[in-house]
Amino acid sequence: MSKQVILTGKAVVSFRKVYSSMTDDEIEYLRASNDLREAQIDEDDLLSIEWIHDDVDMQVTP
């Protein structure tokens, strides 16, 4: 009988986000807020997993 296996955990990933044309005001606004910079990154910007943090949990369900 087949079962579902779910692996969960945390990983460090590398990412890259490119903005082609920003004004000086937009750049300063982005520079002033780390929270705003973090909010700009989405799944499409992820490049690769650098390493898996600690343990990977495993759950098996029928």
Distance bins in CASP14 RR format, pairs under 12 A and 6 or more apart:
PFRMAT RR
TARGET T0000
AUTHOR 0000-0000-0000
RMODE 2
METHOD distances of the structure
MODEL  1
1 60 0 0 0 0 0 1 0 0 0 0 0
1 61 0 0 0 0 0 1 0 0 0 0 0
1 62 1 0 0 1 0 0 0 0 0 0 0
2 60 0 0 0 0 0 1 0 0 0 0 0
2 61 0 0 0 0 0 1 0 0 0 0 0
2 62 0 0 0 0 1 0 0 0 0 0 0
3 58 0 0 0 0 0 1 0 0 0 0 0
3 59 0 0 0 0 0 1 0 0 0 0 0
3 60 1 0 1 0 0 0 0 0 0 0 0
3 61 1 0 0 1 0 0 0 0 0 0 0
3 62 1 0 1 0 0 0 0 0 0 0 0
4 58 0 0 0 0 0 1 0 0 0 0 0
4 59 0 0 0 0 1 0 0 0 0 0 0
4 60 1 0 0 1 0 0 0 0 0 0 0
4 61 1 0 1 0 0 0 0 0 0 0 0
4 62 1 0 0 1 0 0 0 0 0 0 0
5 56 0 0 0 0 0 1 0 0 0 0 0
5 57 0 0 0 0 0 1 0 0 0 0 0
5 58 1 0 0 1 0 0 0 0 0 0 0
5 59 1 0 0 1 0 0 0 0 0 0 0
5 60 1 0 1 0 0 0 0 0 0 0 0
5 61 0 0 0 0 1 0 0 0 0 0 0
5 62 0 0 0 0 0 1 0 0 0 0 0
6 56 0 0 0 0 0 1 0 0 0 0 0
6 57 0 0 0 0 1 0 0 0 0 0 0
6 58 1 0 0 1 0 0 0 0 0 0 0
6 59 1 0 1 0 0 0 0 0 0 0 0
6 60 1 0 0 1 0 0 0 0 0 0 0
6 61 1 0 0 1 0 0 0 0 0 0 0
7 52 0 0 0 0 1 0 0 0 0 0 0
7 55 0 0 0 0 0 1 0 0 0 0 0
7 56 1 0 1 0 0 0 0 0 0 0 0
7 57 1 0 0 1 0 0 0 0 0 0 0
7 58 1 0 1 0 0 0 0 0 0 0 0
7 59 0 0 0 0 1 0 0 0 0 0 0
7 60 0 0 0 0 0 1 0 0 0 0 0
8 52 0 0 0 0 0 1 0 0 0 0 0
8 53 0 0 0 0 0 1 0 0 0 0 0
8 54 0 0 0 0 0 1 0 0 0 0 0
8 55 0 0 0 0 1 0 0 0 0 0 0
8 56 1 0 0 1 0 0 0 0 0 0 0
8 57 1 0 1 0 0 0 0 0 0 0 0
8 58 0 0 0 0 1 0 0 0 0 0 0
8 59 1 0 0 1 0 0 0 0 0 0 0
9 49 0 0 0 0 0 1 0 0 0 0 0
9 51 0 0 0 0 0 1 0 0 0 0 0
9 52 1 0 0 1 0 0 0 0 0 0 0
9 53 1 0 0 1 0 0 0 0 0 0 0
9 54 1 0 0 1 0 0 0 0 0 0 0
9 55 1 0 0 1 0 0 0 0 0 0 0
9 56 1 0 1 0 0 0 0 0 0 0 0
9 57 1 0 0 1 0 0 0 0 0 0 0
9 58 0 0 0 0 1 0 0 0 0 0 0
9 59 0 0 0 0 0 1 0 0 0 0 0
10 49 0 0 0 0 0 1 0 0 0 0 0
10 50 0 0 0 0 0 1 0 0 0 0 0
10 51 0 0 0 0 0 1 0 0 0 0 0
10 52 1 0 0 1 0 0 0 0 0 0 0
10 53 1 0 1 0 0 0 0 0 0 0 0
10 54 1 0 0 1 0 0 0 0 0 0 0
10 55 0 0 0 0 1 0 0 0 0 0 0
10 56 0 0 0 0 1 0 0 0 0 0 0
10 57 0 0 0 0 0 1 0 0 0 0 0
11 46 0 0 0 0 1 0 0 0 0 0 0
11 48 0 0 0 0 1 0 0 0 0 0 0
11 49 1 0 1 0 0 0 0 0 0 0 0
11 50 1 0 0 1 0 0 0 0 0 0 0
11 51 1 0 0 1 0 0 0 0 0 0 0
11 52 1 0 1 0 0 0 0 0 0 0 0
11 53 1 0 0 1 0 0 0 0 0 0 0
11 54 0 0 0 0 0 1 0 0 0 0 0
11 55 0 0 0 0 0 1 0 0 0 0 0
11 56 0 0 0 0 1 0 0 0 0 0 0
12 46 0 0 0 0 0 1 0 0 0 0 0
12 47 0 0 0 0 0 1 0 0 0 0 0
12 48 0 0 0 0 0 1 0 0 0 0 0
12 49 1 0 0 1 0 0 0 0 0 0 0
12 50 1 0 1 0 0 0 0 0 0 0 0
12 51 1 0 1 0 0 0 0 0 0 0 0
12 52 0 0 0 0 1 0 0 0 0 0 0
12 53 1 0 0 1 0 0 0 0 0 0 0
12 54 0 0 0 0 0 1 0 0 0 0 0
13 41 0 0 0 0 1 0 0 0 0 0 0
13 42 0 0 0 0 0 1 0 0 0 0 0
13 43 0 0 0 0 0 1 0 0 0 0 0
13 45 0 0 0 0 1 0 0 0 0 0 0
13 46 1 0 1 0 0 0 0 0 0 0 0
13 47 1 0 0 1 0 0 0 0 0 0 0
13 48 1 0 0 1 0 0 0 0 0 0 0
13 49 1 0 1 0 0 0 0 0 0 0 0
13 50 1 0 0 1 0 0 0 0 0 0 0
13 51 0 0 0 0 1 0 0 0 0 0 0
13 52 0 0 0 0 0 1 0 0 0 0 0
13 53 0 0 0 0 0 1 0 0 0 0 0
14 41 0 0 0 0 0 1 0 0 0 0 0
14 45 0 0 0 0 1 0 0 0 0 0 0
14 46 1 0 0 1 0 0 0 0 0 0 0
14 47 1 0 1 0 0 0 0 0 0 0 0
14 48 1 0 1 0 0 0 0 0 0 0 0
14 49 0 0 0 0 1 0 0 0 0 0 0
14 50 1 0 1 0 0 0 0 0 0 0 0
14 51 0 0 0 0 0 1 0 0 0 0 0
15 37 0 0 0 0 0 1 0 0 0 0 0
15 38 0 0 0 0 0 1 0 0 0 0 0
15 40 0 0 0 0 1 0 0 0 0 0 0
15 41 1 0 1 0 0 0 0 0 0 0 0
15 42 0 0 0 0 1 0 0 0 0 0 0
15 43 0 0 0 0 1 0 0 0 0 0 0
15 44 0 0 0 0 1 0 0 0 0 0 0
15 45 1 0 1 0 0 0 0 0 0 0 0
15 46 1 0 1 0 0 0 0 0 0 0 0
15 47 1 0 1 0 0 0 0 0 0 0 0
15 48 0 0 0 0 1 0 0 0 0 0 0
15 49 0 0 0 0 0 1 0 0 0 0 0
15 50 0 0 0 0 0 1 0 0 0 0 0
16 40 0 0 0 0 0 1 0 0 0 0 0
16 41 0 0 0 0 1 0 0 0 0 0 0
16 42 0 0 0 0 0 1 0 0 0 0 0
16 44 0 0 0 0 0 1 0 0 0 0 0
16 45 1 0 0 1 0 0 0 0 0 0 0
16 46 0 0 0 0 1 0 0 0 0 0 0
16 47 1 0 1 0 0 0 0 0 0 0 0
16 48 0 0 0 0 0 1 0 0 0 0 0
17 30 0 0 0 0 0 1 0 0 0 0 0
17 37 0 0 0 0 1 0 0 0 0 0 0
17 38 0 0 0 0 0 1 0 0 0 0 0
17 39 0 0 0 0 0 1 0 0 0 0 0
17 40 1 0 1 0 0 0 0 0 0 0 0
17 41 1 0 1 0 0 0 0 0 0 0 0
17 42 0 0 0 0 1 0 0 0 0 0 0
17 43 0 0 0 0 0 1 0 0 0 0 0
17 44 0 0 0 0 1 0 0 0 0 0 0
17 45 1 0 1 0 0 0 0 0 0 0 0
17 46 0 0 0 0 0 1 0 0 0 0 0
17 47 0 0 0 0 0 1 0 0 0 0 0
18 40 0 0 0 0 0 1 0 0 0 0 0
18 41 0 0 0 0 0 1 0 0 0 0 0
18 44 0 0 0 0 0 1 0 0 0 0 0
18 45 0 0 0 0 1 0 0 0 0 0 0
19 26 0 0 0 0 1 0 0 0 0 0 0
19 27 0 0 0 0 1 0 0 0 0 0 0
19 30 0 0 0 0 1 0 0 0 0 0 0
19 37 0 0 0 0 0 1 0 0 0 0 0
19 40 0 0 0 0 1 0 0 0 0 0 0
19 45 0 0 0 0 0 1 0 0 0 0 0
20 26 0 0 0 0 0 1 0 0 0 0 0
21 27 0 0 0 0 0 1 0 0 0 0 0
22 28 0 0 0 0 1 0 0 0 0 0 0
22 29 0 0 0 0 1 0 0 0 0 0 0
22 30 1 0 0 1 0 0 0 0 0 0 0
22 31 0 0 0 0 0 1 0 0 0 0 0
22 40 0 0 0 0 0 1 0 0 0 0 0
23 29 0 0 0 0 1 0 0 0 0 0 0
23 30 0 0 0 0 0 1 0 0 0 0 0
24 30 0 0 0 0 0 1 0 0 0 0 0
24 31 0 0 0 0 0 1 0 0 0 0 0
25 31 0 0 0 0 0 1 0 0 0 0 0
25 32 0 0 0 0 0 1 0 0 0 0 0
26 32 0 0 0 0 0 1 0 0 0 0 0
26 33 0 0 0 0 0 1 0 0 0 0 0
26 36 0 0 0 0 0 1 0 0 0 0 0
26 40 0 0 0 0 0 1 0 0 0 0 0
27 33 0 0 0 0 0 1 0 0 0 0 0
27 36 0 0 0 0 0 1 0 0 0 0 0
27 37 0 0 0 0 0 1 0 0 0 0 0
28 36 0 0 0 0 0 1 0 0 0 0 0
29 35 0 0 0 0 0 1 0 0 0 0 0
29 36 1 0 0 1 0 0 0 0 0 0 0
29 37 0 0 0 0 0 1 0 0 0 0 0
29 40 0 0 0 0 0 1 0 0 0 0 0
30 36 1 0 1 0 0 0 0 0 0 0 0
30 37 1 0 1 0 0 0 0 0 0 0 0
30 38 0 0 0 0 0 1 0 0 0 0 0
30 39 0 0 0 0 0 1 0 0 0 0 0
30 40 1 0 0 1 0 0 0 0 0 0 0
31 37 0 0 0 0 1 0 0 0 0 0 0
33 39 0 0 0 0 1 0 0 0 0 0 0
33 40 0 0 0 0 0 1 0 0 0 0 0
34 40 0 0 0 0 0 1 0 0 0 0 0
34 41 0 0 0 0 0 1 0 0 0 0 0
35 41 0 0 0 0 0 1 0 0 0 0 0
37 45 0 0 0 0 0 1 0 0 0 0 0
38 45 0 0 0 0 0 1 0 0 0 0 0
39 45 0 0 0 0 0 1 0 0 0 0 0
41 47 0 0 0 0 0 1 0 0 0 0 0
49 56 0 0 0 0 0 1 0 0 0 0 0
END
